[in-house]
């Protein structure tokens, strides 16, 4: 499972939601967290971490953001060979069937529907971890 | 459901299972019995002895399409607005996009997954004037997803129980019934209507929501509290939208904004009907308002 050393990127245009995700991560011991307020600012962080030889091991991103949506960030991550297997979780308040299909087709590891509780959050992370551990 | 339509409707359908569905789903929407025809010849005969307010069609018969004979029978003085009889095609327009474009405003189509409920906004648009159609749209099926979403989101994210008061409706020109200190606002857009939504919180409730969510006390409404209320509005809208779109609406995503000011009121963004629902809690009030105008 993910642990304290898991390098994590949290992307959301709302500081509140980034705070909630950080709080939920903290409860399971994950403290190595970088924040970004949009897909457009997250993507350079992904590239920078890769260039430094320490890529993110988990990305949790909101779907609906003004400049670059979470689904577009996911597609960019999946296209980059060195990070394409990084567990990537999308947060969404909408969860309409068509959106879920689009996310699955783009290679999402799991999705979390807002509002969420700690148990749901942990379950979704565990499922994403298993999925990628199995793929290795 | 609103009052059944006092309109006469011709149904042309040559698929028995679809005909059953029409009788189950659409007949209850009309006070008068639907007149059924199973082919073009039968339908033409019926139009010779009776005037219809609407034609519903589900058939593979090309001769019934709008550039053919039956359509011309139902449009005796095409070009004069008052004589046009609207047609609803109960299937996708993919096969004949040129015809749909040519007869825009007279002929409409709905997806194969239509239900009686999903047709109501379209029928309101056809048969009611703009204000009556806006009012008819805001029925219990439209209101309930908003009430459920707000109660669930606030309870789940802030552990605050809300109790919904009595919904009310007013004209956009009437003065607002409630005031507050911070409001999350969103535009609401679908292919049939437009408008806006506002969640207006009293200060103590907004601060309580923030402190419950982030485990940090605040005494004033600052940027962090504004961000929190915007995100609450965002999640509330996303949850309500999901349920409304299951009913056949096609509400688009929207990015929220926030306004603050002691004891402010939010003015409706469009001319139409304003739906208002107050919610009480141990920490103060929040008021939901939605103004809708059919296009």
Interface residues (C-beta under 8 A of the other chain):
Chain A: X14 X15 X16 X17 X19 X20 X23 X64 X66 X92 X93 X94 X95 X96 X114 X115 X116 X117
Chain B: X152 X153 X156 X157 X210 X213 X214 X215 X224 X227 X228 X230 X231 X234 X235 X237 X238 X239 X241 X242 X245 X253 X255
